Amino acid sequence: MNPDHEQEALPVEFFDTCEQPFCASRDDFAPAFNAPALINNEISSVDLLKERGKWVILFFYASDFTFV
């Protein structure tokens, strides 16, 4: 890093040029969705509506199962 250059804070919008349909933040409700998931070493379908009324923690790893 060159000490002669000042560091500047860049907003996330600088890097994210795609419009997003939903950007979750703290205390937001998750939208209803179905998604494939790895459960007990098998691909199963997860339906968030079936979990209504229960505590749910969602972990999302966008790069899992890709050849990156």
C-alpha positions in Angstrom: 0.0 0.0 0.0 1.3 3.4 -0.9 1.4 5.7 2.2 1.1 8.8 -0.1 -2.5 7.8 -1.0 -5.3 8.5 1.4 -7.7 5.7 2.0 -11.3 6.5 1.4 -14.4 4.7 2.5 -16.4 3.3 -0.4 -20.1 2.6 -0.1 -21.4 -0.8 -0.9 -23.3 0.7 -3.9 -19.9 1.4 -5.5 -19.3 -2.3 -5.9 -22.9 -3.5 -6.3 -24.2 -2.2 -9.6 -27.0 -4.7 -9.9 -30.5 -3.8 -8.7 -31.6 -6.2 -6.0 -35.3 -7.3 -5.5 -34.8 -7.8 -1.8 -31.9 -6.7 0.5 -32.4 -8.1 4.0 -31.3 -6.2 7.0 -31.6 -6.8 10.8 -35.2 -7.4 12.0 -36.6 -7.9 8.4 -39.0 -10.8 7.8 -37.7 -13.3 5.3 -39.8 -13.6 2.1 -41.7 -16.9 1.6 -39.6 -19.2 -0.6 -38.8 -22.8 -1.6 -35.2 -23.8 -2.1 -33.1 -26.9 -2.5 -31.0 -27.7 0.6 -28.5 -30.4 1.7 -30.1 -32.1 4.7 -28.6 -35.3 6.1 -26.4 -35.7 3.0 -29.5 -35.6 0.6 -30.8 -32.7 -1.5 -34.3 -31.8 -0.1 -36.7 -29.0 -0.6 -37.1 -26.3 2.1 -40.4 -24.4 2.2 -40.2 -21.5 4.6 -44.0 -21.3 4.8 -44.0 -24.7 6.5 -41.9 -23.2 9.3 -44.3 -20.3 10.1 -44.6 -19.7 13.8 -41.3 -21.4 14.6 -37.8 -19.9 15.2 -35.7 -20.3 12.0 -32.1 -19.4 11.4 -31.1 -19.2 7.8 -27.6 -19.6 6.6 -26.9 -18.8 2.9 -23.6 -19.6 1.2 -23.9 -18.3 -2.4 -20.7 -20.1 -3.5 -21.3 -23.5 -2.0 -21.5 -26.4 -4.6 -20.0 -24.3 -7.3 -16.7 -24.9 -9.1 -15.1 -21.6 -8.0 
